[in-house]
């Protein structure tokens, strides 16, 4: 049973907006990004494999949102059953850290392509990218397997069923959080930062790269690093505090609102990923534009055929 009394009104107001917003915007944006990544894969571009998997991770999280929306709109009362709570918790955390892993893979691939383009050609293949992606999915699934084993449902003071977040934090979750913070956030963040710093130095010192291209590359790298930091850092910083010092209700009540705000920020990552990683690519934008134009042309042809058939029917 829940031993802490927490005012959930702010939480319900915040997430009824955030979850609906992320679902409405994130679903179509990520579906378009998935198409753009698929086109990259068709061209035998190994980067497309990582982009495809990143988008799949975001989409799997988005598909759990209807359950979280229902939970929020019903006064934080989980109505989908204990098993579904475990599945949604597992998918949420697996895909959160799978996204982090694929962001790291993308930065590493770009690093190899820019800093060591000739020496690493044989490593930058579709087969290698698929192997790395499988390892990423399997490792993240294994790390979060405990969520499918441990009970995730608890009751609050209103006898409502809460899913996943239990206050104060449980000891086994605190131990799991230390591992997540170290390998799911700090390690990828350090690697992304190192790779993009190396890319920046390489691009800045390149004589063949035009000035406006350098500026564009710097802006993109800065946007990606800042975006990752804004989405991931607050959540993991507060998660660390919760895991270490959350022993009584006093701490719970002081960290509750900052923690939930950080959860809202990390949710927005599903919208930010396709914008920063897919839609900034000229090739991806061209593929999406061509697909849209083809669809319009097909629609026009269909209407013309229908009109011709109708006129022929009338004449006959």
Residue frames relative to the residue before (quaternion, step in Angstrom):
aa qw qx qy qz dx dy dz
X 1.0000 0.0000 0.0000 0.0000 0.00 0.00 0.00
X 0.5414 -0.6202 0.4671 0.3227 3.53 -1.20 0.66
X 0.2206 -0.8152 0.5267 0.0970 3.59 -0.65 1.13
X 0.6899 0.4370 -0.2798 0.5047 3.60 1.24 -0.01
X 0.2858 -0.7321 0.5910 0.1818 3.55 -1.01 0.83
X 0.0082 0.8065 -0.5871 0.0696 3.56 -0.57 1.21
X 0.3959 -0.6913 0.5527 0.2450 3.55 -1.08 0.78
X 0.1755 -0.8363 0.5163 0.0573 3.56 -0.38 1.27
X 0.3941 0.7586 -0.4658 0.2283 3.63 1.22 -0.08
X 0.6505 0.5010 -0.3138 0.4768 3.62 0.96 -0.87
X 0.6459 0.5407 -0.3021 0.4463 3.55 0.95 -0.96
X 0.6795 0.4913 -0.2865 0.4634 3.58 0.91 -0.93
X 0.6462 0.5129 -0.3144 0.4695 3.58 1.00 -0.82
X 0.6760 0.5107 -0.2885 0.4460 3.58 0.90 -0.99
X 0.7766 0.3951 -0.2113 0.4430 3.58 0.67 -1.08
X 0.5409 0.5747 -0.4208 0.4473 3.59 1.17 -0.28
X 0.6658 0.4587 -0.2872 0.5136 3.60 1.20 -0.56
X 0.6984 0.5007 -0.2822 0.4265 3.59 0.75 -1.10
X 0.6869 0.4885 -0.2965 0.4490 3.61 0.78 -0.98
X 0.6642 0.4920 -0.3071 0.4717 3.59 0.92 -0.88
X 0.6446 0.5276 -0.3112 0.4575 3.59 0.98 -0.89
X 0.6804 0.4836 -0.2880 0.4693 3.59 0.86 -0.97
X 0.6536 0.5082 -0.3186 0.4616 3.60 0.99 -0.77
X 0.6946 0.4861 -0.2814 0.4494 3.60 0.82 -1.01
X 0.7396 0.3840 -0.2212 0.5066 3.60 0.93 -0.89
X 0.6943 0.5307 -0.2829 0.3953 3.56 0.88 -0.98
X 0.6389 0.5561 -0.3401 0.4086 3.59 0.95 -0.82
X 0.7296 0.3985 -0.2778 0.4813 3.68 0.65 -0.92
X 0.6325 0.5425 -0.3403 0.4357 3.61 0.98 -0.81
X 0.7070 0.4519 -0.2670 0.4740 3.58 0.91 -0.89
X 0.5905 0.5459 -0.3695 0.4655 3.61 1.13 -0.50
X 0.6406 0.4999 -0.3089 0.4944 3.58 1.06 -0.81
X 0.6502 0.5176 -0.3050 0.4650 3.59 0.99 -0.88
X 0.6168 0.5461 -0.3358 0.4567 3.59 1.09 -0.74
X 0.6372 0.5168 -0.3149 0.4772 3.58 1.04 -0.81
X 0.6564 0.5124 -0.3047 0.4624 3.59 0.95 -0.93
X 0.6550 0.5015 -0.3044 0.4762 3.60 1.01 -0.83
X 0.6204 0.5487 -0.3286 0.4540 3.58 1.06 -0.82
X 0.6445 0.5181 -0.3134 0.4668 3.59 1.00 -0.84
X 0.6219 0.5305 -0.3314 0.4711 3.59 1.10 -0.73
X 0.6449 0.5174 -0.3124 0.4679 3.58 1.00 -0.86
X 0.6305 0.5429 -0.3233 0.4508 3.59 1.01 -0.83
X 0.6829 0.4578 -0.2755 0.4981 3.59 1.16 -0.59
X 0.4813 -0.6885 0.4104 0.3549 3.60 1.31 0.21
X 0.3951 0.6889 -0.4972 0.3496 3.56 1.06 0.79
X 0.3908 -0.7590 0.4701 0.2239 3.60 -0.47 1.20
X 0.5636 0.5957 -0.3895 0.4193 3.60 1.15 -0.51
X 0.5960 0.5897 -0.3427 0.4237 3.57 1.14 -0.69
X 0.5923 0.5674 -0.3594 0.4450 3.61 1.13 -0.64
X 0.6850 0.4730 -0.2810 0.4775 3.58 0.90 -0.94
X 0.6422 0.5160 -0.3178 0.4693 3.58 1.02 -0.82
X 0.6305 0.5375 -0.3228 0.4575 3.57 1.03 -0.85
X 0.6952 0.4719 -0.2689 0.4708 3.59 0.88 -0.95
X 0.6049 0.5452 -0.3468 0.4653 3.58 1.08 -0.71
X 0.6809 0.4869 -0.2795 0.4703 3.56 0.94 -0.92
X 0.6154 0.5331 -0.3401 0.4705 3.60 1.05 -0.74
X 0.6338 0.5327 -0.3223 0.4591 3.59 0.99 -0.86
X 0.6726 0.4866 -0.2928 0.4744 3.59 0.93 -0.90
X 0.6622 0.5115 -0.3070 0.4535 3.59 0.98 -0.84
X 0.6344 0.5269 -0.3358 0.4551 3.60 0.99 -0.76
X 0.6363 0.4989 -0.3293 0.4877 3.57 1.06 -0.71
X 0.6440 0.5356 -0.3190 0.4434 3.59 0.93 -0.92
X 0.6571 0.5262 -0.3092 0.4424 3.60 1.04 -0.75
X 0.6239 0.5039 -0.3515 0.4829 3.62 1.23 -0.24
X 0.5131 0.7038 -0.3970 0.2895 3.60 1.20 -0.44
X 0.5934 0.5595 -0.3998 0.4183 3.68 0.93 -0.60
X 0.6434 0.5104 -0.3219 0.4709 3.62 1.06 -0.70
X 0.6744 0.4762 -0.2930 0.4823 3.59 0.99 -0.85
X 0.6056 0.5423 -0.3495 0.4657 3.60 1.12 -0.65
X 0.6482 0.5087 -0.3065 0.4766 3.57 0.96 -0.91
X 0.6276 0.5461 -0.3156 0.4564 3.59 1.01 -0.86
X 0.6972 0.4750 -0.2634 0.4679 3.59 0.90 -0.97
X 0.7006 0.4846 -0.2766 0.4448 3.58 0.87 -0.95
X 0.7095 0.4015 -0.2533 0.5208 3.60 1.21 -0.40
X 0.6487 -0.5807 0.3166 0.3764 3.53 0.93 1.04
X 0.6168 -0.5771 0.3189 0.4298 3.57 1.01 0.98
X 0.4472 0.6395 -0.4830 0.3971 3.53 0.79 1.13
X 0.2654 -0.7882 0.5384 0.1354 3.60 -0.42 1.25
X 0.1063 -0.8407 0.5309 0.0016 3.55 -0.53 1.25
X 0.5915 0.6313 -0.3461 0.3630 3.59 1.28 -0.16
X 0.6217 -0.5686 0.3394 0.4183 3.60 1.24 0.09
X 0.6465 -0.5671 0.3663 0.3553 3.55 -1.22 0.62
X 0.6532 0.5231 -0.3210 0.4435 3.60 0.96 -0.85
X 0.6664 0.4964 -0.2997 0.4687 3.57 0.96 -0.88
X 0.5909 0.5576 -0.3555 0.4620 3.58 1.14 -0.63
X 0.6613 0.5011 -0.2993 0.4712 3.58 0.95 -0.90
X 0.6590 0.5127 -0.3053 0.4579 3.58 0.96 -0.91
X 0.6767 0.4913 -0.2910 0.4646 3.59 0.90 -0.93
X 0.6385 0.5142 -0.3191 0.4754 3.60 1.03 -0.79
X 0.6485 0.5205 -0.3028 0.4657 3.57 1.00 -0.90
X 0.6842 0.4821 -0.2858 0.4666 3.59 0.86 -0.98
X 0.6315 0.5498 -0.3317 0.4346 3.58 0.96 -0.89
X 0.7545 0.3974 -0.2242 0.4717 3.59 0.74 -1.03
X 0.6123 0.5409 -0.3542 0.4552 3.59 1.04 -0.69
X 0.7273 0.4351 -0.2529 0.4667 3.57 0.85 -0.95
X 0.5574 0.5804 -0.3852 0.4517 3.59 1.19 -0.49
X 0.7641 0.3648 -0.2010 0.4926 3.59 0.81 -0.99
X 0.5470 0.5561 -0.4018 0.4796 3.59 1.23 -0.29
X 0.6108 0.5439 -0.3360 0.4672 3.59 1.05 -0.78
X 0.6468 0.5218 -0.3028 0.4666 3.56 0.95 -0.93
X 0.6584 0.5112 -0.3008 0.4635 3.59 0.98 -0.88
X 0.6985 0.4644 -0.2807 0.4665 3.61 0.92 -0.87
X 0.5753 0.5496 -0.3764 0.4746 3.60 1.15 -0.52
X 0.6361 0.5203 -0.3042 0.4818 3.56 1.09 -0.79
X 0.6431 0.5261 -0.3091 0.4628 3.60 0.99 -0.87
X 0.6457 0.5245 -0.3112 0.4595 3.58 0.99 -0.88
X 0.6708 0.4883 -0.3016 0.4697 3.59 0.90 -0.91
X 0.6415 0.5197 -0.3202 0.4646 3.61 1.05 -0.77
X 0.6477 0.5149 -0.3149 0.4649 3.58 0.97 -0.85
X 0.6536 0.4989 -0.3065 0.4795 3.58 0.99 -0.82
X 0.6125 0.5534 -0.3326 0.4560 3.57 1.07 -0.80
X 0.6738 0.4858 -0.2922 0.4740 3.59 0.87 -0.94
X 0.6830 0.5142 -0.2800 0.4366 3.57 0.96 -0.92
X 0.7347 0.4072 -0.2237 0.4944 3.59 1.06 -0.74
X 0.7641 0.3881 -0.2006 0.4747 3.59 0.79 -1.03
X 0.8041 0.1117 -0.0432 0.5823 3.63 1.00 -0.80
X 0.0121 0.8713 -0.4906 -0.0032 3.62 0.74 0.99
X 0.7323 0.4332 -0.2458 0.4644 3.62 0.96 -0.80
X 0.6903 0.5124 -0.2835 0.4248 3.57 0.92 -0.92
X 0.7758 0.3806 -0.1746 0.4720 3.60 1.09 -0.67
X 0.3093 0.7879 -0.4903 0.2078 3.61 1.24 0.22
X 0.6929 0.4927 -0.2879 0.4408 3.60 0.90 -0.90
X 0.6585 0.4921 -0.3132 0.4756 3.60 1.22 -0.38
X 0.6823 0.4745 -0.2818 0.4796 3.58 1.15 -0.62
X 0.3078 0.7478 -0.5150 0.2842 3.54 0.42 1.29
X 0.6634 -0.4925 0.3904 0.4062 3.54 -1.32 0.32
X 0.6517 0.5297 -0.3175 0.4403 3.59 0.93 -0.91
X 0.6527 0.5059 -0.3119 0.4698 3.60 0.94 -0.87
X 0.6601 0.5175 -0.3027 0.4526 3.58 0.94 -0.93
X 0.6457 0.5079 -0.3181 0.4732 3.60 1.01 -0.81
X 0.6441 0.5250 -0.3164 0.4576 3.60 0.97 -0.87
X 0.6674 0.4937 -0.2937 0.4739 3.59 0.90 -0.96
X 0.6474 0.5251 -0.3141 0.4545 3.59 0.99 -0.84
X 0.6435 0.5140 -0.3185 0.4693 3.60 1.00 -0.82
X 0.6364 0.5192 -0.3179 0.4736 3.59 1.01 -0.85
X 0.6436 0.5301 -0.3173 0.4516 3.60 0.98 -0.88
X 0.6833 0.4833 -0.2898 0.4643 3.59 0.86 -0.94
X 0.6772 0.4994 -0.2944 0.4530 3.59 0.90 -0.94
X 0.6717 0.4964 -0.3042 0.4580 3.59 0.93 -0.88
X 0.6735 0.4841 -0.3047 0.4682 3.60 0.92 -0.85
X 0.6277 0.5225 -0.3344 0.4703 3.59 1.05 -0.71
X 0.6584 0.5105 -0.3041 0.4620 3.59 0.98 -0.86
X 0.6556 0.5296 -0.3117 0.4387 3.59 0.98 -0.88
X 0.7663 0.3564 -0.1815 0.5028 3.57 1.08 -0.73
X 0.3406 0.7773 -0.4686 0.2453 3.58 1.31 0.20
X 0.5589 0.6286 -0.3727 0.3919 3.57 1.16 -0.63
X 0.6106 0.5757 -0.3405 0.4241 3.59 1.15 -0.66
X 0.6668 0.4706 -0.2962 0.4962 3.59 1.21 -0.45
X 0.6680 0.4935 -0.2870 0.4774 3.58 1.29 -0.28
X 0.7241 0.4246 -0.2344 0.4903 3.57 0.89 -1.01
X 0.5116 -0.6244 0.4784 0.3458 3.65 -1.07 0.62
X 0.2293 -0.8126 0.5284 0.0890 3.58 -0.86 1.00
X 0.6150 0.5520 -0.3370 0.4512 3.59 1.28 -0.13
X 0.0596 0.7636 -0.6424 0.0274 3.56 -1.10 0.81
X 0.4021 -0.7028 0.5310 0.2498 3.59 -1.26 0.38
X 0.2860 -0.7439 0.5734 0.1896 3.58 -1.06 0.77
X 0.7646 -0.3842 0.2576 0.4488 3.58 -1.33 -0.12
X 0.6689 0.4711 -0.2965 0.4926 3.60 1.25 -0.42
X 0.4565 -0.6788 0.4275 0.3848 3.59 1.34 0.03
X 0.3933 0.6765 -0.5082 0.3596 3.56 1.15 0.67
X 0.4283 -0.6895 0.5215 0.2632 3.56 -1.14 0.68
X 0.1810 -0.7767 0.5986 0.0757 3.57 -0.73 1.13
X 0.2412 -0.7718 0.5736 0.1304 3.56 -1.06 0.80
X 0.8763 0.0739 -0.1441 0.4538 3.52 -0.97 1.12
X 0.8005 0.2926 -0.1859 0.4889 3.65 0.30 -1.17
X 0.0086 0.7893 -0.6097 0.0724 3.55 -0.43 1.31
X 0.1605 -0.8014 0.5736 0.0547 3.58 -0.85 0.99
X 0.4856 -0.2605 -0.8174 0.1680 1.62 -1.60 1.97
X 0.6670 -0.5214 0.3599 0.3921 3.54 -1.29 0.43
X 0.4689 -0.6872 0.4846 0.2703 3.57 -1.02 0.84
X 0.6250 -0.5848 0.3614 0.3698 3.64 -1.04 0.74
X 0.6730 0.4971 -0.3162 0.4471 3.62 0.89 -0.85
X 0.6433 0.5048 -0.3231 0.4764 3.60 1.10 -0.66
X 0.6054 0.5509 -0.3487 0.4564 3.58 1.08 -0.73
X 0.6638 0.4977 -0.2977 0.4723 3.61 0.95 -0.88
X 0.6446 0.5094 -0.3087 0.4793 3.58 1.03 -0.82
X 0.6330 0.5542 -0.3229 0.4335 3.59 1.05 -0.79
X 0.6095 0.5472 -0.3572 0.4489 3.62 1.01 -0.73
X 0.6529 0.5078 -0.2984 0.4762 3.55 1.01 -0.87
X 0.6548 0.5186 -0.3056 0.4571 3.59 0.95 -0.91
X 0.6623 0.5172 -0.3053 0.4479 3.56 0.90 -0.96
X 0.6883 0.4906 -0.2784 0.4561 3.58 0.95 -0.93
X 0.8253 0.2679 -0.1039 0.4861 3.58 0.70 -1.12
X 0.6934 0.4632 -0.2791 0.4761 3.60 1.20 -0.41
X 0.7864 0.2543 -0.1475 0.5432 3.57 1.21 -0.44
X 0.7405 0.4426 -0.2654 0.4305 3.63 0.51 -1.16
X 0.6769 0.4894 -0.2956 0.4637 3.60 0.88 -0.92
X 0.6805 0.4583 -0.3095 0.4807 3.68 0.78 -0.88
X 0.6336 0.5367 -0.3332 0.4465 3.60 0.98 -0.84
X 0.6630 0.5029 -0.3028 0.4646 3.60 0.90 -0.93
X 0.6748 0.4957 -0.2929 0.4618 3.59 0.93 -0.91
X 0.6379 0.5199 -0.3226 0.4676 3.60 0.95 -0.89
X 0.6560 0.5158 -0.3022 0.4608 3.58 0.94 -0.92
X 0.6715 0.4944 -0.2945 0.4668 3.62 0.90 -0.94
X 0.6683 0.5084 -0.3058 0.4487 3.60 0.89 -0.95
X 0.7115 0.4500 -0.2757 0.4640 3.60 0.84 -0.91
X 0.5861 0.5420 -0.3688 0.4762 3.62 1.14 -0.51
X 0.6529 0.5060 -0.3006 0.4767 3.59 1.01 -0.84
X 0.6369 0.5126 -0.3191 0.4793 3.58 1.03 -0.82
X 0.6335 0.5397 -0.3205 0.4524 3.58 0.98 -0.89
X 0.6682 0.4958 -0.2995 0.4669 3.61 0.90 -0.92
X 0.6600 0.5166 -0.3019 0.4542 3.56 0.99 -0.88
X 0.6765 0.4827 -0.2824 0.4791 3.58 0.95 -0.93
X 0.6534 0.5309 -0.3105 0.4414 3.61 0.94 -0.89
X 0.7362 0.4162 -0.2243 0.4842 3.59 1.01 -0.82
X 0.5194 0.6524 -0.4075 0.3723 3.57 1.29 -0.11
X 0.3586 -0.7402 0.5331 0.1982 3.58 -0.80 1.05
X 0.6810 0.5236 -0.2853 0.4250 3.58 1.04 -0.79
X 0.6279 0.5416 -0.3410 0.4428 3.61 1.18 -0.46
X 0.4277 -0.7150 0.4967 0.2433 3.58 -0.79 1.04
X 0.6609 -0.5444 0.3517 0.3782 3.56 -1.25 0.61
X 0.6905 0.4762 -0.2955 0.4573 3.61 0.88 -0.91
X 0.6145 0.5344 -0.3419 0.4689 3.59 1.17 -0.58
X 0.6199 0.5357 -0.3293 0.4694 3.57 1.10 -0.76
X 0.6605 0.5100 -0.3025 0.4606 3.57 0.93 -0.95
X 0.6507 0.5168 -0.3121 0.4605 3.57 0.97 -0.86
X 0.6557 0.5123 -0.3068 0.4620 3.60 0.98 -0.87
X 0.6501 0.5157 -0.3090 0.4646 3.58 0.99 -0.87
X 0.6430 0.5249 -0.3156 0.4598 3.60 0.96 -0.89
X 0.6628 0.5113 -0.3012 0.4566 3.57 0.94 -0.92
X 0.6760 0.4909 -0.2944 0.4641 3.60 0.88 -0.95
X 0.6449 0.5157 -0.3134 0.4690 3.56 1.03 -0.82
X 0.6449 0.5286 -0.3119 0.4554 3.59 0.98 -0.89
X 0.6646 0.5076 -0.2997 0.4591 3.58 0.95 -0.91
X 0.6802 0.4917 -0.2890 0.4606 3.59 0.89 -0.96
X 0.6684 0.4880 -0.2933 0.4786 3.58 0.94 -0.92
X 0.6414 0.5359 -0.3173 0.4480 3.60 0.98 -0.88
X 0.6579 0.5001 -0.3000 0.4765 3.58 0.95 -0.91
X 0.6608 0.5169 -0.3029 0.4522 3.59 0.96 -0.90
X 0.6723 0.5029 -0.2992 0.4535 3.60 0.87 -0.96
X 0.7100 0.4649 -0.2659 0.4572 3.58 0.91 -0.90
X 0.8023 0.3579 -0.1569 0.4513 3.58 0.81 -1.01
X 0.6488 0.5753 -0.3423 0.3619 3.62 0.92 -0.84
X 0.6797 0.4891 -0.3353 0.4317 3.69 0.68 -0.92
X 0.6430 0.5392 -0.3224 0.4381 3.58 0.95 -0.90
X 0.7370 0.4268 -0.2445 0.4635 3.58 0.77 -1.00
X 0.5908 0.5565 -0.3679 0.4538 3.60 1.13 -0.56
X 0.7052 0.4392 -0.2603 0.4919 3.59 0.89 -0.96
X 0.5992 0.5564 -0.3529 0.4548 3.58 1.11 -0.66
X 0.6356 0.5228 -0.3201 0.4693 3.59 1.05 -0.77
X 0.6391 0.5183 -0.3135 0.4740 3.57 0.99 -0.90
X 0.6558 0.5136 -0.3059 0.4611 3.58 0.91 -0.95
X 0.6845 0.5057 -0.2901 0.4376 3.58 0.87 -0.94
X 0.7062 0.4610 -0.2638 0.4681 3.60 1.07 -0.71
X 0.8578 0.2124 -0.0534 0.4650 3.58 0.64 -1.15
X 0.5252 0.6481 -0.4293 0.3462 3.61 1.20 -0.07
X 0.1618 0.8086 -0.5413 0.1644 3.57 0.19 1.32
X 0.7999 0.1570 -0.0788 0.5738 3.59 1.13 -0.54
X 0.7120 -0.4882 0.3172 0.3926 3.54 -1.33 0.29
X 0.5493 0.6227 -0.3910 0.3970 3.59 1.14 -0.57
X 0.6861 0.4661 -0.2621 0.4933 3.55 0.89 -1.03
X 0.6165 0.5632 -0.3344 0.4370 3.57 0.98 -0.87
X 0.7099 0.4756 -0.2625 0.4484 3.56 0.80 -1.04
X 0.6710 0.4868 -0.3001 0.4719 3.61 1.14 -0.59
X 0.7388 0.4077 -0.2288 0.4853 3.59 1.08 -0.65
X 0.4765 0.7213 -0.4260 0.2668 3.60 1.21 -0.40
X 0.7246 0.4364 -0.2648 0.4629 3.63 0.66 -1.06
X 0.6560 0.4838 -0.3388 0.4699 3.69 0.83 -0.79
X 0.6398 0.5310 -0.3258 0.4501 3.59 1.01 -0.81
X 0.6962 0.4713 -0.2820 0.4622 3.58 0.84 -0.93
X 0.5977 0.5371 -0.3548 0.4780 3.60 1.14 -0.59
X 0.6574 0.5048 -0.3066 0.4679 3.58 1.01 -0.81
X 0.6048 0.5351 -0.3472 0.4768 3.61 1.13 -0.63
X 0.6292 0.5322 -0.3247 0.4642 3.59 1.03 -0.80
X 0.6453 0.5270 -0.3149 0.4545 3.60 1.00 -0.84
X 0.6923 0.4764 -0.2874 0.4595 3.57 0.89 -0.91
X 0.5626 0.5794 -0.3786 0.4522 3.62 1.22 -0.45
X 0.6583 0.5393 -0.3023 0.4294 3.58 1.02 -0.88
X 0.4741 0.6817 -0.4243 0.3613 3.57 1.28 -0.25
X 0.5955 0.5888 -0.3476 0.4218 3.60 1.16 -0.64
X 0.6761 0.4463 -0.2824 0.5137 3.58 1.16 -0.56
X 0.6612 0.5378 -0.2954 0.4316 3.56 1.03 -0.85
X 0.6096 0.6024 -0.3505 0.3777 3.61 0.95 -0.86
X 0.7286 0.4205 -0.2822 0.4612 3.65 0.62 -0.98
X 0.6171 0.5474 -0.3505 0.4435 3.60 1.09 -0.66
X 0.7400 0.4249 -0.2278 0.4691 3.60 0.85 -0.98
X 0.7872 0.3715 -0.1762 0.4597 3.58 0.95 -0.82
X 0.7646 0.3388 -0.2004 0.5104 3.62 1.07 -0.56
X 0.7707 0.4224 -0.2212 0.4228 3.54 0.62 -1.16
X 0.5872 0.5531 -0.3879 0.4458 3.64 1.21 -0.22
X 0.5867 0.5802 -0.3634 0.4325 3.59 1.23 -0.39
X 0.4593 -0.6907 0.4887 0.2704 3.57 -0.82 1.03
X 0.6266 0.5419 -0.3289 0.4534 3.59 1.05 -0.79
X 0.6640 0.5018 -0.2988 0.4668 3.58 0.94 -0.92
X 0.6535 0.5077 -0.3161 0.4640 3.59 0.95 -0.88
X 0.6468 0.5182 -0.3192 0.4597 3.59 1.00 -0.80
X 0.6371 0.5297 -0.3203 0.4593 3.60 0.99 -0.84
X 0.6668 0.4986 -0.2925 0.4703 3.58 0.95 -0.93
X 0.6511 0.5172 -0.3077 0.4626 3.58 1.00 -0.89
X 0.6595 0.5079 -0.3049 0.4627 3.59 0.94 -0.90
X 0.6427 0.5210 -0.3150 0.4651 3.58 0.99 -0.84
X 0.6488 0.5147 -0.3076 0.4686 3.59 1.02 -0.85
X 0.6639 0.5058 -0.2999 0.4619 3.58 0.96 -0.92
X 0.6408 0.5220 -0.3209 0.4625 3.58 1.00 -0.86
X 0.6437 0.5261 -0.3163 0.4570 3.56 1.00 -0.86
X 0.6538 0.5051 -0.3094 0.4708 3.59 1.00 -0.85
X 0.6416 0.5243 -0.3178 0.4610 3.56 1.01 -0.88
X 0.6554 0.5118 -0.3038 0.4650 3.59 0.96 -0.88
X 0.6440 0.5206 -0.3154 0.4633 3.57 1.03 -0.83
X 0.6469 0.5131 -0.3120 0.4700 3.59 1.02 -0.87
X 0.6578 0.5122 -0.3052 0.4602 3.59 0.95 -0.92
X 0.6330 0.5345 -0.3216 0.4585 3.58 1.02 -0.85
X 0.6654 0.4976 -0.3004 0.4684 3.58 0.95 -0.92
X 0.6417 0.5246 -0.3205 0.4587 3.59 1.02 -0.83
X 0.6516 0.5151 -0.3071 0.4645 3.58 0.99 -0.87
X 0.6467 0.5170 -0.3080 0.4686 3.57 1.01 -0.87
X 0.6491 0.5161 -0.3087 0.4657 3.57 1.02 -0.88
X 0.6542 0.5115 -0.3047 0.4664 3.60 0.99 -0.88
X 0.6527 0.5203 -0.3069 0.4572 3.57 0.98 -0.89
X 0.6500 0.5169 -0.3099 0.4628 3.57 1.04 -0.84
X 0.6732 0.4932 -0.3036 0.4598 3.57 0.93 -0.91
X 0.6357 0.5228 -0.3263 0.4649 3.58 1.08 -0.79
X 0.6321 0.5361 -0.3194 0.4592 3.58 1.04 -0.82
X 0.6534 0.5152 -0.3069 0.4619 3.56 0.99 -0.90
X 0.6586 0.5112 -0.3059 0.4597 3.58 0.99 -0.92
X 0.6621 0.4998 -0.3039 0.4685 3.56 0.98 -0.90
